[in-house]
Amino acid sequence: MISIRPATRADDDAIWRVLEPTLRAGETYPQPRDISRADALAYWWKPEHSIFVAVDEDDRVVGTYYIKPNSTGPAAHVANCGYMALPEASGRGVGRALCLHSLEEGRRQGYRAIQFNLVIATNARALHLWQACGFEIVGRLPGAFEHPTQGFVDAFVMYQEL
Amino acid sequence: MISIRPATRADDDAIWRVLEPTLRAGETYPQPRDISRADALAYWWKPEHSIFVAVDEDDRVVGTYYIKPNSTGPAAHVANCGYMALPEASGRGVGRALCLHSLEEGRRQGYRAIQFNLVIATNARALHLWQACGFEIVGRLPGAFEHPTQGFVDAFVMYQEL
């Protein structure tokens, strides 16, 4: 059983345990692979981010996501989210639970849509999951991401109206 | 004859004369229409921006653009640009000159592509001009921009490899 609650800075150790393996792999987020714990937490806890954590039945943090405005002024009604799950919790529906929660949270905060700016084309699992959660591919960016082993790969823009 | 040179803070009055009418119209940039001069100049002069101005044969500033990384880390090789021209200089090729200069400047700075994140669908003139300069529409964002008279309108993602 996965439940989701707002994060606090007391979750920082647990959040870093979630972020670190994904950021070190460097295959899905536009951050340097050697990012420090402090820089990663500052990136996750940007002032405009709302942060949530997913906890399992043992109250262990197994995932986290942020939701924020993707732009400003007359485009601030579109949100952007980022999700990360603990690799060893794979297959337990953490990513799906985070994404579905973010759709509700986005509606609650009054957003009209959620946009993903950079879904890496090699990340087939995420692509399928976001599509299963109602997102559509609305754009393709040629060579927009430098993958650590596959070189310059395409990225998708995905979008869902709320 | 339009020529283009790097801007300095001594150009701020002239840059604001270019920015103000476009920002006040609120039809093309994701900024609040009532933005102050200080906030507009801070937006244009963000630390990561390189700023240029277009000057006419009377040495009058008739346009300006910025170029910056559109993302970070393994996606920092894609640039983003914003362009503005003085409305009364319309038809003199200022936008085209700025855009063509930014393609050269992007190559010079080592970018591999330029991406526009939010080209408003109602801005037919810009759409045609960017296409004439080699950009392609690679995505469409439904209702992503709240136009002051037309309500929620679509926006395009445009892209050009350098």
Interface residues (C-beta under 8 A of the other chain):
Chain A: G26 Y29 P30 Q31 P32 R33 I35 S71 T72 G73 P74 A75 A76 H77 V78 R112 A113 Q115 N117 L118 V138 G139 R140 L141 P142 G143 A144 F145 E146 H147 P148 F152 A155 V157 Y159 E161
Chain B: G26 Y29 P30 Q31 P32 R33 I35 S71 T72 G73 P74 A75 A76 H77 V78 R112 A113 Q115 N117 L118 V138 G139 R140 L141 P142 G143 A144 F145 E146 H147 P148 F152 A155 V157 Y159 E161
